[in-house]
Amino acid sequence: MKKLLQSYLQNFDKVCSKTNLFLVANLQKQTKKMSYYTIEHASDSEFFSLSEFEEIASALLKTGLCMNVFYTEIDFFEYILKYYPNLSKETLLVYNLARDGRKEGKKSLIPSFCDYFGIDYTGSNALTVSLCRNKFIWGSIANYFNISTPKTVCIKDGEVLGEPFEVQKYIRKEISESSSINLTNDSIIDNFEWNNIENKDFLVQEYISGVEVEVPFFNIKGEYLILDPVKIVYSSEILTSELSDNNSYSFELLENQQICAELKKATKKLAKYLGITTYGRVDFRIKSDGSYFVFDIATMPYTTDHSSFNFDFEHYGLTMTDLHKLVILSSL
């Protein structure tokens, strides 16, 4: 894999026609203060800390491309609308890391806007981004193509969508947030009262005990580059919001090569069927018997120092700048 990645990196300066990057990223203690509209903002867990932002910005500057930074989606829109006639779209790439808001389609805002104005951007299109945020819907697609997911039902306004099921343990999750948002150890429950459902929107899912693994990937001009599966190590039954926010977990390479090959195959298959055309990550749980289940998909995965993407790159002897160069190449 290292040699394959290096072959793309060697041609970066020749292949990359972009000279200007517009980085759109939400920053803790900054984005909410700058926003002068009445917006229901995302939780701080969705925003970058200052150190995380510095890691990304520094890596992008080392690509040799010029960079403008926008901390809110609105600032970016207003800039484009004001200067659009003078923009050189051929040399511009929007590096999209925006994730403000609380509605299901929030991460599709920048892709939709850029497609409307014919501007290139990193990441997948608005349809794919929104689809991959709804665990119940993409999970149904995965199951249709024989890619195992935990048994799941969606509770909408107190109504059960899907078939109720009986298992030893359940886990309650948000329908469209990242996998660890609002998760605590109390999210795991022994029983679920199917006849006494609260009038809220959430997922009820079969709890899968076992090892958590992330599989990062690129899709560069139709070629899927599936990186090595990375095991997530933490001190709790699940990766809670608190553990995730504080980076209280570590990474290890998954050593079972047979399972690694199966996870890579499932990742490629799912990414292809869901239309993830640039880069992303598929998350699995592996039981003690070797069976595995997809439980989350990221179309805008973290590429900070503390991420499975960067862990793989360090293992390959590559840098964060190399990582972000490949994100750029995947989006051309």
C-alpha positions as CSV (number, residue, x, y, z in Angstrom):
1,M,0.0,0.0,0.0
2,K,2.8,2.4,0.8
3,K,4.3,2.1,-2.7
4,L,0.9,2.7,-4.2
5,L,0.3,5.8,-2.2
6,Q,3.8,7.1,-3.0
7,S,3.1,6.6,-6.7
8,Y,0.2,9.0,-6.5
9,L,2.1,11.4,-4.3
10,Q,5.1,11.6,-6.7
11,N,2.7,13.0,-9.4
12,F,0.9,15.4,-7.1
13,D,2.5,18.6,-8.6
14,K,1.8,17.4,-12.1
15,V,-1.7,16.1,-11.6
16,C,-3.0,18.8,-9.2
17,S,-4.3,21.7,-11.3
18,K,-5.4,23.7,-8.2
19,T,-3.3,26.5,-6.7
20,N,-5.9,27.9,-4.3
21,L,-7.6,26.2,-1.3
22,F,-10.7,27.6,0.5
23,L,-10.7,25.8,3.8
24,V,-14.2,25.8,5.4
25,A,-13.9,24.4,9.0
26,N,-15.9,25.0,12.2
27,L,-13.7,25.9,15.2
28,Q,-14.6,25.6,18.9
29,K,-14.9,29.0,20.7
30,Q,-14.7,30.8,17.3
31,T,-17.5,29.7,14.9
32,K,-20.4,30.4,17.2
33,K,-19.1,33.8,18.2
34,M,-18.7,34.8,14.5
35,S,-22.1,33.7,13.4
36,Y,-24.6,36.7,13.4
37,Y,-27.6,34.6,12.3
38,T,-29.9,32.7,14.6
39,I,-28.6,29.2,14.0
40,E,-29.1,26.0,16.0
41,H,-25.4,25.2,16.2
42,A,-23.9,21.7,16.4
43,S,-22.4,20.6,19.7
44,D,-18.7,21.5,20.3
45,S,-17.9,17.8,19.8
46,E,-18.5,18.4,16.1
47,F,-16.1,21.3,15.9
48,F,-12.3,21.3,15.8
49,S,-10.2,22.3,18.8
50,L,-7.6,24.9,18.1
51,S,-4.8,22.3,18.2
52,E,-6.7,20.1,15.7
53,F,-7.3,23.0,13.4
54,E,-3.6,23.9,13.5
55,E,-2.6,20.4,12.6
56,I,-4.9,20.4,9.5
57,A,-4.0,24.0,8.4
58,S,-0.3,23.4,8.8
59,A,-0.5,20.2,6.7
60,L,-2.5,22.0,4.0
61,L,0.0,24.9,3.9
62,K,2.8,22.4,3.3
63,T,1.1,21.2,0.1
64,G,2.3,24.4,-1.5
65,L,-1.2,25.7,-2.3
66,C,-2.4,29.1,-1.2
67,M,-5.1,29.0,1.5
68,N,-8.1,31.1,2.7
69,V,-9.9,30.1,5.8
70,F,-13.7,30.4,6.6
71,Y,-14.9,29.5,10.1
72,T,-18.6,29.5,9.2
73,E,-20.5,28.3,6.2
74,I,-22.3,31.7,5.9
75,D,-19.0,33.6,5.6
76,F,-17.9,31.2,2.8
77,F,-21.2,31.7,1.0
78,E,-21.1,35.4,1.2
79,Y,-17.5,35.5,-0.1
80,I,-18.4,33.4,-3.1
81,L,-21.5,35.4,-3.9
82,K,-19.5,38.7,-3.7
83,Y,-16.5,37.7,-5.7
84,Y,-17.9,34.9,-7.9
85,P,-17.4,36.8,-11.2
86,N,-13.7,37.2,-10.5
87,L,-13.0,33.7,-9.2
88,S,-10.8,31.3,-11.2
89,K,-12.8,28.1,-10.7
90,E,-10.2,26.1,-12.6
91,T,-7.6,26.8,-9.9
92,L,-9.9,26.7,-6.9
93,L,-10.7,23.8,-4.6
94,V,-12.9,24.1,-1.5
95,Y,-11.5,21.9,1.3
96,N,-14.8,21.1,3.0
97,L,-14.7,20.3,6.7
98,A,-17.9,22.2,7.7
99,R,-20.3,20.5,10.0
100,D,-22.4,23.1,11.8
101,G,-26.1,22.7,12.5
102,R,-28.3,19.9,13.8
103,K,-30.4,18.8,10.9
104,E,-29.7,15.6,9.0
105,G,-28.6,17.4,5.8
106,K,-26.1,19.8,7.5
107,K,-23.0,18.3,6.0
108,S,-24.5,18.4,2.5
109,L,-24.8,22.2,2.6
110,I,-21.3,23.0,1.2
111,P,-21.4,20.2,-1.5
112,S,-24.8,21.3,-2.7
113,F,-23.8,25.0,-2.9
114,C,-20.5,24.2,-4.7
115,D,-22.3,21.9,-7.2
116,Y,-24.7,24.7,-7.9
117,F,-21.9,27.1,-8.7
118,G,-19.7,24.6,-10.4
119,I,-16.9,24.8,-7.8
120,D,-14.7,21.7,-7.0
121,Y,-14.6,20.5,-3.4
122,T,-13.3,17.7,-1.3
123,G,-15.6,14.9,-0.2
124,S,-18.7,13.3,-1.7
125,N,-21.7,15.0,-3.1
126,A,-24.8,16.2,-1.1
127,L,-26.9,13.1,-1.8
128,T,-24.2,10.7,-0.6
129,V,-23.2,12.8,2.4
130,S,-26.9,13.0,3.6
131,L,-27.5,9.3,2.9
132,C,-24.5,8.2,5.0
133,R,-25.7,10.3,8.0
134,N,-28.9,8.3,8.4
135,K,-27.8,5.0,10.0
136,F,-31.2,3.4,9.6
137,I,-31.4,4.1,5.8
138,W,-27.8,3.2,4.8
139,G,-28.0,0.2,7.2
140,S,-31.0,-1.1,5.2
141,I,-29.0,-0.7,2.0
142,A,-26.0,-2.5,3.5
143,N,-28.2,-5.4,4.6
144,Y,-29.7,-5.7,1.2
145,F,-26.3,-6.3,-0.3
146,N,-25.4,-8.8,2.5
147,I,-23.1,-6.5,4.5
148,S,-24.0,-7.2,8.1
149,T,-25.1,-4.5,10.4
150,P,-26.5,-4.7,13.9
151,K,-30.3,-5.3,14.2
152,T,-31.8,-1.8,14.1
153,V,-35.1,0.0,14.3
154,C,-35.8,3.7,14.0
155,I,-38.1,5.4,16.4
156,K,-39.8,8.4,14.8
157,D,-42.4,10.4,16.9
158,G,-42.9,7.3,19.0
159,E,-43.5,5.0,16.1
160,V,-41.3,2.0,15.3
161,L,-39.9,1.9,11.8
162,G,-38.6,-1.7,11.2
163,E,-39.2,-4.9,13.0
164,P,-38.9,-5.1,16.8
165,F,-36.4,-7.7,18.0
166,E,-35.2,-9.4,21.2
167,V,-31.5,-9.5,22.1
168,Q,-29.4,-9.7,25.2
169,K,-28.4,-6.1,25.1
170,Y,-29.5,-3.0,23.3
171,I,-27.9,0.4,22.6
172,R,-29.7,3.6,22.0
173,K,-28.1,6.0,19.5
174,E,-28.8,9.2,17.6
175,I,-30.2,8.7,14.1
176,S,-28.0,11.0,12.2
177,E,-25.1,12.1,14.4
178,S,-21.6,10.7,14.4
179,S,-21.4,7.4,16.2
180,S,-20.1,8.6,19.6
181,I,-22.2,11.8,19.9
182,N,-24.3,11.8,23.1
183,L,-23.2,8.2,23.9
184,T,-22.6,7.3,27.5
185,N,-22.3,3.9,29.2
186,D,-26.0,4.3,30.1
187,S,-26.8,4.1,26.4
188,I,-26.4,0.3,26.7
189,I,-29.6,-1.2,28.2
190,D,-30.6,-4.7,29.1
191,N,-34.2,-4.4,28.1
192,F,-36.3,-2.2,25.8
193,E,-39.9,-1.6,26.4
194,W,-41.5,-2.0,23.0
195,N,-44.9,-1.2,24.3
196,N,-43.9,2.0,26.1
197,I,-41.9,4.1,23.7
198,E,-41.2,7.8,24.3
199,N,-42.3,10.3,21.7
200,K,-38.7,11.1,20.5
201,D,-36.5,10.3,17.5
202,F,-33.7,7.8,18.1
203,L,-32.3,4.4,17.1
204,V,-32.6,1.2,19.0
205,Q,-29.8,-1.2,18.0
206,E,-28.5,-4.6,18.9
207,Y,-25.4,-4.1,21.1
208,I,-22.5,-5.9,19.6
209,S,-19.7,-6.6,22.1
210,G,-16.2,-6.9,20.7
211,V,-13.4,-5.0,19.0
212,E,-14.0,-1.7,17.3
213,V,-12.2,-1.2,14.0
214,E,-12.0,1.7,11.6
215,V,-11.1,1.2,7.9
216,P,-10.1,4.4,6.1
217,F,-10.0,4.6,2.3
218,F,-9.5,6.8,-0.8
219,N,-11.2,6.7,-4.2
220,I,-8.8,8.3,-6.6
221,K,-10.2,8.5,-10.2
222,G,-12.3,5.3,-9.6
223,E,-9.5,3.3,-7.9
224,Y,-10.3,2.4,-4.3
225,L,-7.3,2.5,-2.0
226,I,-8.4,0.7,1.2
227,L,-5.9,1.3,4.0
228,D,-5.1,-1.1,6.8
229,P,-7.9,-1.7,9.4
230,V,-7.1,0.1,12.7
231,K,-8.3,-1.2,16.0
232,I,-9.6,1.4,18.5
233,V,-8.5,0.8,22.1
234,Y,-10.3,2.4,25.1
235,S,-11.2,1.6,28.7
236,S,-15.0,1.4,28.4
237,E,-17.5,-0.9,26.7
238,I,-18.1,1.7,24.1
239,L,-16.4,4.8,22.8
240,T,-18.5,7.4,24.7
241,S,-18.7,11.1,23.9
242,E,-16.5,11.9,26.8
243,L,-13.7,9.5,25.7
244,S,-14.0,10.7,22.1
245,D,-13.9,14.4,23.0
246,N,-10.8,14.0,25.2
247,N,-9.0,11.6,22.7
248,S,-8.9,9.0,25.5
249,Y,-8.4,6.1,23.1
250,S,-5.5,4.7,21.1
251,F,-4.9,2.9,17.9
252,E,-3.4,-0.5,17.0
253,L,-3.1,-2.4,13.7
254,L,-5.5,-5.3,13.4
255,E,-3.3,-8.3,13.2
256,N,-5.7,-11.0,11.9
257,Q,-5.0,-10.8,8.1
258,Q,-8.0,-12.9,7.1
259,I,-10.4,-10.6,8.9
260,C,-8.4,-7.5,7.5
261,A,-9.0,-8.8,4.0
262,E,-12.7,-9.3,4.6
263,L,-13.1,-5.8,6.2
264,K,-11.3,-4.2,3.2
265,K,-13.6,-6.1,0.8
266,A,-16.7,-5.0,2.7
267,T,-15.5,-1.4,2.9
268,K,-14.9,-1.2,-0.8
269,K,-18.3,-2.8,-1.6
270,L,-20.2,-0.5,0.8
271,A,-18.4,2.7,-0.4
272,K,-19.1,1.8,-4.0
273,Y,-22.8,1.1,-3.4
274,L,-23.3,4.3,-1.4
275,G,-21.5,6.4,-3.9
276,I,-18.6,7.6,-1.7
277,T,-16.4,8.9,-4.5
278,T,-13.5,10.5,-2.7
279,Y,-12.4,9.5,0.7
280,G,-14.1,8.1,3.8
281,R,-14.1,5.6,6.6
282,V,-16.2,2.6,7.5
283,D,-16.4,1.4,11.2
284,F,-16.9,-2.1,12.3
285,R,-17.5,-4.2,15.4
286,I,-15.8,-7.6,15.4
287,K,-17.2,-10.3,17.8
288,S,-15.1,-13.0,19.4
289,D,-16.2,-15.5,16.8
290,G,-14.8,-13.3,14.0
291,S,-18.1,-12.1,12.7
292,Y,-18.2,-8.4,11.9
293,F,-20.9,-5.7,11.6
294,V,-20.8,-2.2,10.1
295,F,-22.1,0.4,12.6
296,D,-21.0,3.7,11.2
297,I,-19.8,5.5,8.0
298,A,-17.9,8.7,7.8
299,T,-17.8,10.7,4.6
300,M,-15.8,13.5,6.3
301,P,-13.6,11.5,8.7
302,Y,-11.1,13.1,10.9
303,T,-7.6,13.5,9.4
304,T,-6.0,15.1,12.4
305,D,-2.9,13.8,14.2
306,H,-5.1,11.6,16.5
307,S,-7.0,9.7,13.8
308,S,-7.0,6.2,12.2
309,F,-6.1,7.8,8.9
310,N,-3.0,9.4,10.3
311,F,-2.1,6.3,12.3
312,D,-2.0,4.3,9.0
313,F,0.1,7.0,7.4
314,E,2.6,7.1,10.2
315,H,2.8,3.3,9.9
316,Y,3.6,3.7,6.2
317,G,6.3,6.3,7.0
318,L,4.2,9.1,5.4
319,T,3.2,12.5,6.7
320,M,-0.1,14.4,7.4
321,T,0.8,16.6,4.4
322,D,0.9,13.4,2.3
323,L,-2.5,12.4,3.7
324,H,-4.1,15.8,2.8
325,K,-2.5,15.7,-0.7
326,L,-4.3,12.4,-1.3
327,V,-7.6,13.9,0.0
328,I,-7.1,16.7,-2.6
329,L,-6.2,14.2,-5.4
330,S,-9.3,12.1,-4.6
331,S,-11.4,15.2,-5.1
332,L,-10.1,16.3,-8.5
